[in-house]
């Protein structure tokens, strides 16, 4: 039996929610896997000092560009950790009220409209996965919805997460009238959520961060409220985050759906992305018809050179037809990860993937698990890929791909051919994750640039004077906090402050004194 949206969320206790969001959901899964927030979560749990977090007000965040398969980067965010804890903590404390609102908004739906949301994941510590699909749990209502229909409407929200208005979170939770009547009541749970969501973006009311898992609760609070209004008007559809699919009996009904959706979005200060909105006549081939084609190929448990070549040739042909290179290659590599290959077949396969990842650098995110580890690829072949990736990606200023090249070198214990250029490239990049990886590479291989990295980290620290007390200073490391915090010692971090200044500088000082790191142990030492 398929569980309802509310039943899936009700499986999560408020304690599990807090641990999932903070301990495993601070860093987006696209970032090279060198980071962990579990020690930070444990520290916060054991601190038992609310005053420590009450000092955390508006904070800025780290920006990280992750390349998409349309060759346009998505700007992800890594929030200030203590500001993020404040948001997650109030979500946890308000979990019963939030779940009750989700139940009200979704209990009358005949199927789960929202396909991707916070839930317990099998064999996973985190609570959100963008690629989650399980038809046994969520069913597959598309085919039932399409019966008797003549058109498919595809729509999405324009600039969705950056366009969310944080004040619309209380609107969605308790209604706009009640929220506005109580907007100055700071102790109400929905106003606290609004406040701490704003604090992640330097007190801005427009936009929530793309990246941390808590943002997906905030977005669903708003989007399920929109769903509730739309279903009350008789419109039933499928929604993947902000992508809508509605089946209409007539072109007029399709237009009516779009008019209704646009009007409902406007109530929450959102708008349709008309460039990606279309009404398509049915029937259509399945959006994933390439999966059907690939599944029609019967693969033996052990593949030879010819079989691998044919399979990859068909996959590349389907990439060109589908326009979704990442999805196709991701599917192919996961399928082949479970297969053995002859020596010649594996050699060909690695070279083919080597070629593809240099053409499509966003494929770097699938290399380690589904290629290197699954097929026990030798160090020399991994080094060859990393060297070429570094060379080509650095020339194009593709910092994510270069970061992965450095990560592969550190993880697999080899030096890159271009290490002499690494520090200079890191210095000019202005990319926090790349600078952190370059620093870790230098530490591991003793390239001799340790002091330069420390000076670089210090250059990003902003020291401000308290307006109420000219003798008090405060540091700001928000936009590069990971690199600065991990590269500098406590004395390095506060060298511009007097001992009297440190009395009110609790956040980073306390973490340092408790030896909290955001690096996994194998990258810290």
Number of C-alpha atoms within 10 A of each C-alpha: 7 13 14 19 24 19 14 16 20 18 11 18 13 17 12 17 24 25 23 26 30 31 21 23 24 26 22 20 15 17 19 21 15 17 20 19 22 21 17 20 23 14 15 18 12 8 10 9 10 10 9 14 15 11 14 19 16 17 21 22 21 20 21 23 18 20 21 16 15 12 11 10 15 14 14 20 23 26 27 24 22 23 25 22 24 24 24 25 21 16 25 20 15 17 21 14 15 17 18 13 19 21 18 13 23 21 16 12 15 10 20 23 22 21 19 20 21 22 21 19 12 8 6 11 15 22 22 23 18 14 7 12 12 10 11 10 13 20 15 15 15 13 8 10 16 17 11 10 16 16 22 22 21 19 22 22 21 16 14 19 20 12 17 21 19 25 23 21 26 25 21 22 21 13 13 17 11 12 21 14 9 15 14 10 13 12 9 14 19 25 21 19 23 21 21 24 29 25 23 27 21 14 17 16 18 16 18 25 24 21 23 22 25 27 19 21 17 22 19 21 22 21 21 21 23 19 25 21 16 17 17 12 11 9 18 22 20 22 21 14 19 19 15 18 19 23 29 28 14 14 16 10 16 21 15 14 21 20 12 15 22 17 15 18 17 12 13 22 14 19 19 21 14 13 9 12 16 15 18 16 15 13 11 10 8 9 8 12 13 21 16 10 12 19 11 9 11 9 15 11 10 14 19 15 16 11 16 20 16 12 16 18 12 14 21 17 11 20 17 11 11 15 12 15 22 18 16 20 20 15 16 18 20 15 14 21 17 13 15 16 21 13 12 13 18 19 14 16 20 18 13 13 18 21 14 17 19 20 13 17 21 23 22 24 21 17 20 15 13 19 19 18 12 17 18 10 15 11 15 11 15 21 20 15 23 27 22 20 26 27 17 16 20 19 11 11 13 20 26 25 29 28 27 24 26 26 22 24 19 22 13 14 14 18 19 21 14 11 18 11 10 22 20 11 17 22 16 9 16 14 20 21 25 26 28 23 23 26 25 23 24 20 18 16 13 10 15 10 15 16 11 14 24 19 14 18 27 21 11 17 19 11 14 12 13 12 9 7 8 9 11 18 19 16 18 14 24 21 21 24 23 24 27 26 23 19 24 17 15 15 11 15 21 21 11 15 16 12 10 11 17 15 10 12 18 15 14 18 19 13 16 18 10 11 11 18 19 18 18 15 11 9 18 14 9
